[in-house]
Amino acid sequence: LVPPLLAAGAGHRHWTLIMHEQEDEFSKSSKTGVFDESLILDLDKYHFLAPALAKLVADRALAAPLIDLPPGRLSHVLASIGSWLGMSPSSLLYQLRHSGPSIDFAD
């Protein structure tokens, strides 16, 4: 997760999530074999995330995981969120995985 770098110019004003970084020969690619995919949170509808992202990275070591939960615990947290929203856990996970492109296309 890369914070805005205002001194670097206009192209670096937004939070960016880099996935599957290729750091060495042991790095793991995405399921499609791609490294260094990035997601720039540059749409106005995502600006509300900035304070939460700043807090998320504020007191963490540079190489520490963003969310330090074992997979089973993360599944439990997501299932609880889905239940609170009135969704089944499987539909919540499907929505998380596939809604981004649909939302962007709908806009």
C-alpha positions in Angstrom: 0.0 0.0 0.0 1.6 3.2 -1.2 0.5 6.5 0.3 0.1 9.7 -1.8 3.5 11.2 -2.6 2.6 14.9 -3.1 6.2 16.0 -3.7 6.4 13.5 -6.6 3.8 15.4 -8.7 0.2 15.2 -9.8 0.5 11.5 -10.8 1.1 10.5 -7.2 -1.7 12.2 -5.3 -3.7 9.0 -4.6 -3.3 5.9 -2.5 -2.1 2.9 -4.6 -2.3 -0.8 -3.8 0.4 -2.9 -5.4 -0.3 -6.6 -5.6 2.1 -9.5 -6.3 5.3 -7.5 -6.1 8.2 -9.0 -7.9 11.0 -8.6 -5.4 13.1 -11.7 -6.1 13.0 -15.1 -7.7 10.8 -16.4 -4.9 8.0 -13.9 -5.5 4.6 -15.3 -6.4 2.7 -14.0 -9.3 -1.1 -13.7 -9.6 -3.2 -16.6 -10.9 -2.8 -15.1 -14.4 1.0 -15.0 -14.0 1.3 -11.2 -13.6 3.5 -9.3 -11.2 3.3 -5.7 -9.9 -0.4 -5.1 -10.6 -1.5 -1.8 -9.2 -4.8 -0.4 -8.2 -4.9 3.4 -7.9 -7.7 4.8 -5.7 -8.1 7.9 -7.8 -11.9 8.1 -8.2 -13.7 10.6 -6.0 -16.0 7.9 -4.6 -12.9 6.3 -2.9 -11.5 9.4 -1.2 -13.3 8.5 2.0 -10.9 5.7 2.4 -7.8 7.9 2.8 -8.1 8.5 6.6 -8.6 4.7 7.2 -5.7 3.8 5.0 -3.4 6.4 6.7 -4.4 4.9 10.1 -3.8 1.3 8.8 -0.2 2.1 7.8 0.7 4.6 10.5 2.1 2.3 13.2 3.1 -0.7 11.2 6.6 -1.9 10.1 7.3 -1.4 6.4 7.3 -5.2 5.7 4.4 -6.1 8.0 1.2 -7.4 6.5 -1.6 -4.9 6.1 -4.1 -7.3 7.7 -2.4 -9.7 10.1 -5.1 -12.3 10.5 -4.8 -16.0 9.8 -7.0 -17.0 6.8 -9.5 -18.8 9.1 -10.0 -15.8 11.3 -10.3 -13.5 8.2 -13.0 -15.8 6.8 -14.8 -15.6 10.2 -14.6 -11.8 10.1 -15.9 -11.6 6.6 -18.8 -14.0 7.4 -19.7 -11.8 10.4 -19.8 -8.8 8.1 -21.9 -10.7 5.6 -24.3 -11.8 8.3 -24.6 -8.2 9.5 -25.4 -7.1 5.9 -27.9 -9.9 5.5 -25.8 -11.7 3.0 -24.6 -15.3 2.9 -20.8 -15.7 3.3 -20.4 -17.1 -0.2 -22.3 -14.2 -1.8 -20.3 -11.7 0.1 -17.0 -13.2 -1.1 -18.4 -13.3 -4.7 -19.4 -9.7 -4.4 -16.0 -8.6 -3.1 -14.2 -10.4 -5.9 -16.4 -9.3 -8.8 -18.1 -6.0 -7.9 -15.3 -3.6 -8.7 -15.4 -3.9 -12.5 -19.2 -3.8 -12.4 -19.3 -0.7 -10.3 -16.7 1.1 -12.5 -18.6 0.1 -15.7 -22.0 1.2 -14.2 -20.5 4.7 -13.5 
